[in-house]
Amino acid sequence: MILNKKIPFQYLANKIKWDMIVVTIFSFIVYYTSRHFFEIHIPLGIGAFLGTAIAILISFKVNQSYERWWESRKIWGAIVNDSRSLVVQLKNFLGEKHNEAIRKVALRQIAWCYTLGQSLRKEDPYVNIDQFISNDEMKSLQNHSNVPLGIMDLHSRDVALFQRSECINDFQQIQLDSTITRLVASMGKAERINNTVFPKSYRITLRFSFYVFLVSLSLSLTELHSFVEVPIMVFVSIPFFMLEKIALHIQDPYQNMPNDTPVTSLARTIEGNIRNILDMEVPSEPLVPQKEEEDFYAL
């Protein structure tokens, strides 16, 4: 998840350290060769033209990557809203005499939010959901390869049961089914983002273009006849590589990385909201993204 805190310099440096090492070595080789053997020089305009073209390409990639991340965040915003709506509808449609049935579906919805996030991150979808779902329902979910979809199926069965037992009328059933349908649609949208790979050929081509540009710029800077061309090359290359790394990290919002969509935190928010609606005790301990913080400082 994205952390709203000061970013350590070490994190930024580690993202591009190998690229900086390569650029530094190459720039020094060009400088040394030009100074002690034979002068290598090309017009500065060539490097400037390539730099402009690459800036357009990298801006396109950053925009596309951010669009994927932002779409994921909007999807989870819809999940938050529809999860609240489902419990509010149940509470108002069924009434106080069906509190146990309302509680059962509401807790199952909390489990759905947690297990969806875990499934998107390719983690065990059953972790910590047994506190929200009965043993019988846990056993029935073992037959589902898609656990969140299995939970939605249980929701749908309960709504149909409420209608058959005349706990709700036909209109109320339609409203509940509509909310469940939106939740399933949001799940499908998140899975689509997760299963659609950003073309690797584009990244390879872009990185190759980076180095073509840097080679051209290095050969252009030999006219300075000073060692200052090496640090200039390094500083010029930093924003290009940094933006490319940022785009790479945000293009897949469910990889359990520092820049991911904060699905666990959002699920905890939903849990707190639902417990408030049902007048249940809300967990007092804050959710600390330990895994994300470890990754944040380790990268």
C-alpha positions as CSV (number, residue, x, y, z in Angstrom):
1,M,0.0,0.0,0.0
2,I,1.1,3.6,-0.5
3,L,2.3,5.0,2.8
4,N,1.6,8.6,3.8
5,K,5.0,9.2,5.3
6,K,8.5,10.5,4.5
7,I,10.2,8.4,1.9
8,P,13.7,7.4,3.0
9,F,16.5,8.3,0.6
10,Q,17.7,4.7,0.8
11,Y,14.4,3.5,-0.8
12,L,14.8,5.8,-3.7
13,A,18.5,5.0,-4.2
14,N,17.9,1.2,-4.1
15,K,15.3,1.4,-6.9
16,I,17.8,2.7,-9.4
17,K,21.3,1.9,-8.0
18,W,22.3,-0.6,-10.6
19,D,21.2,1.6,-13.5
20,M,23.2,4.5,-11.9
21,I,26.3,2.2,-11.6
22,V,26.0,1.3,-15.3
23,V,25.6,4.9,-16.4
24,T,28.6,6.0,-14.2
25,I,30.9,3.3,-15.6
26,F,29.9,4.0,-19.2
27,S,30.3,7.8,-18.8
28,F,33.7,7.4,-17.2
29,I,34.8,5.1,-20.1
30,V,33.7,7.6,-22.7
31,Y,35.4,10.5,-20.8
32,Y,38.6,8.6,-20.4
33,T,38.7,7.4,-24.0
34,S,38.0,10.9,-25.3
35,R,40.6,12.5,-23.1
36,H,43.5,10.0,-23.5
37,F,43.0,8.2,-26.8
38,F,40.8,9.8,-29.4
39,E,37.9,12.3,-29.2
40,I,34.4,11.0,-29.6
41,H,31.8,13.6,-30.3
42,I,28.4,13.9,-31.8
43,P,26.1,17.0,-32.0
44,L,24.2,17.8,-28.8
45,G,21.0,18.2,-30.8
46,I,20.8,14.5,-31.4
47,G,20.8,13.7,-27.7
48,A,18.3,16.5,-27.0
49,F,15.9,15.1,-29.7
50,L,16.1,11.6,-28.3
51,G,15.5,12.9,-24.8
52,T,12.3,14.7,-25.8
53,A,11.0,11.6,-27.5
54,I,11.8,9.4,-24.5
55,A,10.2,11.9,-22.2
56,I,6.9,11.5,-24.2
57,L,7.2,7.7,-24.1
58,I,7.8,7.6,-20.3
59,S,5.0,10.0,-19.6
60,F,2.7,7.7,-21.6
61,K,3.8,4.7,-19.5
62,V,3.4,6.5,-16.2
63,N,-0.1,7.6,-17.2
64,Q,-1.1,4.1,-18.2
65,S,0.3,2.6,-15.0
66,Y,-1.3,5.2,-12.8
67,E,-4.6,4.6,-14.6
68,R,-4.5,0.9,-13.6
69,W,-3.7,1.8,-10.0
70,W,-6.4,4.4,-9.9
71,E,-9.0,2.1,-11.4
72,S,-8.2,-0.4,-8.7
73,R,-8.7,2.2,-6.0
74,K,-12.0,3.2,-7.5
75,I,-13.1,-0.5,-7.6
76,W,-12.3,-0.9,-3.9
77,G,-14.1,2.4,-3.2
78,A,-17.2,0.8,-4.7
79,I,-16.7,-2.3,-2.7
80,V,-16.6,-0.2,0.5
81,N,-19.9,1.5,-0.5
82,D,-21.7,-1.7,-1.5
83,S,-20.6,-3.6,1.5
84,R,-22.1,-0.9,3.8
85,S,-25.2,-0.8,1.6
86,L,-25.7,-4.6,1.8
87,V,-25.8,-4.6,5.6
88,V,-27.9,-1.5,5.9
89,Q,-30.4,-3.0,3.5
90,L,-30.5,-6.2,5.4
91,K,-31.0,-4.4,8.7
92,N,-33.9,-2.3,7.4
93,F,-35.6,-5.0,5.3
94,L,-35.5,-7.9,7.9
95,G,-36.0,-5.9,11.1
96,E,-34.8,-6.6,14.6
97,K,-36.5,-10.1,14.9
98,H,-34.0,-11.4,12.3
99,N,-30.8,-10.0,14.0
100,E,-29.1,-13.4,13.9
101,A,-29.6,-13.8,10.2
102,I,-28.4,-10.2,9.6
103,R,-25.3,-10.8,11.7
104,K,-24.5,-14.0,9.8
105,V,-24.6,-12.3,6.4
106,A,-22.8,-9.2,7.7
107,L,-19.9,-11.1,9.2
108,R,-19.7,-13.2,6.0
109,Q,-19.4,-9.9,4.0
110,I,-16.4,-8.9,6.2
111,A,-14.8,-12.3,5.4
112,W,-15.5,-11.7,1.7
113,C,-13.6,-8.4,1.8
114,Y,-10.5,-10.0,3.5
115,T,-10.5,-13.1,1.3
116,L,-10.9,-11.1,-1.9
117,G,-7.8,-9.0,-1.1
118,Q,-5.8,-12.1,-0.1
119,S,-6.9,-13.9,-3.4
120,L,-5.8,-10.9,-5.5
121,R,-2.4,-11.0,-3.8
122,K,-2.1,-14.8,-4.5
123,E,-2.2,-15.4,-0.7
124,D,-4.2,-18.0,1.2
125,P,-7.8,-16.8,1.0
126,Y,-8.8,-18.7,4.2
127,V,-6.5,-16.9,6.5
128,N,-8.3,-15.3,9.5
129,I,-11.8,-15.7,8.0
130,D,-12.9,-18.6,10.2
131,Q,-13.9,-16.0,12.9
132,F,-16.5,-14.6,10.5
133,I,-17.9,-17.8,8.9
134,S,-19.4,-21.0,10.4
135,N,-17.6,-24.3,10.1
136,D,-20.3,-25.7,7.8
137,E,-19.9,-22.8,5.4
138,M,-16.1,-23.1,5.6
139,K,-16.4,-26.7,4.5
140,S,-18.7,-25.7,1.6
141,L,-16.1,-23.2,0.4
142,Q,-13.5,-25.9,0.1
143,N,-15.3,-26.9,-3.2
144,H,-14.8,-23.5,-4.7
145,S,-11.6,-22.6,-6.6
146,N,-12.7,-19.0,-6.3
147,V,-13.4,-18.5,-2.6
148,P,-14.8,-14.9,-2.8
149,L,-17.2,-16.1,-5.5
150,G,-18.3,-18.9,-3.2
151,I,-19.1,-16.5,-0.4
152,M,-21.2,-14.4,-2.8
153,D,-23.0,-17.6,-3.8
154,L,-23.8,-18.1,0.0
155,H,-25.1,-14.5,0.1
156,S,-27.4,-15.1,-2.9
157,R,-28.8,-18.3,-1.4
158,D,-29.6,-16.6,1.9
159,V,-31.4,-13.8,0.0
160,A,-33.5,-16.3,-1.9
161,L,-34.3,-18.1,1.4
162,F,-35.4,-14.8,2.9
163,Q,-37.8,-14.2,0.0
164,R,-39.2,-17.7,0.1
165,S,-39.8,-17.5,3.8
166,E,-41.5,-14.1,3.2
167,C,-39.0,-12.3,5.4
168,I,-38.6,-9.8,2.5
169,N,-40.8,-9.0,-0.5
170,D,-40.0,-9.2,-4.1
171,F,-38.9,-5.6,-4.4
172,Q,-36.5,-6.0,-1.4
173,Q,-35.1,-9.1,-2.9
174,I,-34.3,-7.3,-6.2
175,Q,-32.5,-4.5,-4.2
176,L,-30.4,-7.0,-2.3
177,D,-29.6,-9.0,-5.5
178,S,-28.6,-5.8,-7.2
179,T,-26.1,-5.0,-4.4
180,I,-24.7,-8.5,-4.6
181,T,-24.4,-8.2,-8.3
182,R,-22.4,-5.0,-8.0
183,L,-20.1,-6.6,-5.5
184,V,-19.5,-9.5,-7.9
185,A,-18.9,-7.0,-10.8
186,S,-16.3,-5.2,-8.7
187,M,-14.6,-8.4,-7.9
188,G,-14.5,-9.2,-11.6
189,K,-13.0,-5.8,-12.4
190,A,-10.3,-6.3,-9.8
191,E,-9.5,-9.7,-11.1
192,R,-9.3,-8.4,-14.7
193,I,-6.7,-5.8,-13.6
194,N,-4.8,-8.5,-11.7
195,N,-4.8,-11.0,-14.6
196,T,-4.0,-8.5,-17.4
197,V,-0.2,-8.2,-17.7
198,F,1.3,-4.9,-18.8
199,P,3.2,-5.6,-22.0
200,K,6.8,-6.4,-21.1
201,S,7.9,-5.7,-24.7
202,Y,7.1,-2.0,-24.1
203,R,9.3,-1.8,-21.0
204,I,12.2,-3.6,-22.7
205,T,11.9,-1.2,-25.7
206,L,11.7,1.8,-23.4
207,R,14.8,0.8,-21.4
208,F,16.7,0.2,-24.6
209,S,15.7,3.7,-25.7
210,F,17.0,5.1,-22.4
211,Y,20.4,3.7,-23.0
212,V,20.5,4.9,-26.6
213,F,19.7,8.3,-25.4
214,L,22.3,8.2,-22.6
215,V,25.0,7.0,-25.0
216,S,24.2,9.8,-27.4
217,L,24.2,12.4,-24.6
218,S,27.5,11.0,-23.2
219,L,29.1,11.3,-26.6
220,S,27.8,14.9,-26.9
221,L,29.1,16.0,-23.6
222,T,32.7,15.1,-24.5
223,E,33.0,18.7,-25.8
224,L,33.2,19.9,-22.2
225,H,36.6,18.3,-21.9
226,S,36.1,18.0,-18.2
227,F,35.3,15.2,-15.7
228,V,32.1,17.1,-14.9
229,E,30.4,15.3,-17.8
230,V,30.2,12.1,-15.7
231,P,28.1,13.6,-12.8
232,I,26.0,15.5,-15.4
233,M,25.2,12.2,-17.1
234,V,24.3,10.6,-13.8
235,F,22.0,13.5,-12.7
236,V,20.3,13.6,-16.1
237,S,19.6,9.9,-16.1
238,I,18.1,9.8,-12.5
239,P,14.6,11.2,-13.4
240,F,14.2,8.9,-16.4
241,F,15.0,5.7,-14.4
242,M,13.1,6.9,-11.4
243,L,9.9,7.5,-13.3
244,E,10.3,4.2,-15.1
245,K,10.6,2.3,-11.8
246,I,7.6,4.1,-10.3
247,A,5.5,3.2,-13.4
248,L,6.7,-0.4,-13.0
249,H,5.7,-0.6,-9.4
250,I,2.2,0.9,-9.7
251,Q,1.1,-0.9,-12.8
252,D,0.3,-4.0,-10.8
253,P,-1.7,-2.9,-7.8
254,Y,-2.1,-6.3,-6.1
255,Q,1.5,-7.6,-5.9
256,N,1.8,-6.8,-2.1
257,M,4.3,-4.0,-2.7
258,P,4.6,-0.6,-1.0
259,N,2.6,1.1,-3.8
260,D,-0.3,-1.4,-3.9
261,T,-3.9,-0.7,-3.4
262,P,-4.3,-1.0,0.4
263,V,-6.8,-3.9,0.3
264,T,-6.2,-5.1,3.8
265,S,-6.6,-1.7,5.3
266,L,-9.8,-1.1,3.3
267,A,-11.2,-4.4,4.5
268,R,-10.5,-3.4,8.1
269,T,-12.4,-0.2,7.4
270,I,-15.3,-2.1,6.1
271,E,-15.2,-4.4,9.1
272,G,-15.4,-1.4,11.5
273,N,-18.2,0.2,9.6
274,I,-20.3,-3.0,9.5
275,R,-19.7,-3.7,13.2
276,N,-20.9,-0.1,14.0
277,I,-24.0,-0.7,11.9
278,L,-24.8,-3.9,13.9
279,D,-23.8,-2.2,17.3
280,M,-21.0,-4.7,17.7
281,E,-17.6,-4.1,19.3
282,V,-15.2,-2.6,16.9
283,P,-11.5,-3.8,17.0
284,S,-9.6,-1.1,18.8
285,E,-6.1,-2.0,17.6
286,P,-5.0,-0.1,14.5
287,L,-4.0,-1.9,11.4
288,V,-0.3,-1.7,11.0
289,P,0.9,-2.6,7.5
290,Q,3.9,-4.5,8.7
291,K,4.5,-6.5,5.5
292,E,4.2,-3.3,3.4
293,E,6.6,-1.4,5.6
294,E,9.2,-4.2,5.6
295,D,9.0,-4.2,1.8
296,F,9.1,-0.4,1.7
297,Y,12.5,-0.3,3.5
298,A,13.9,-3.4,1.9
299,L,13.4,-2.4,-1.8
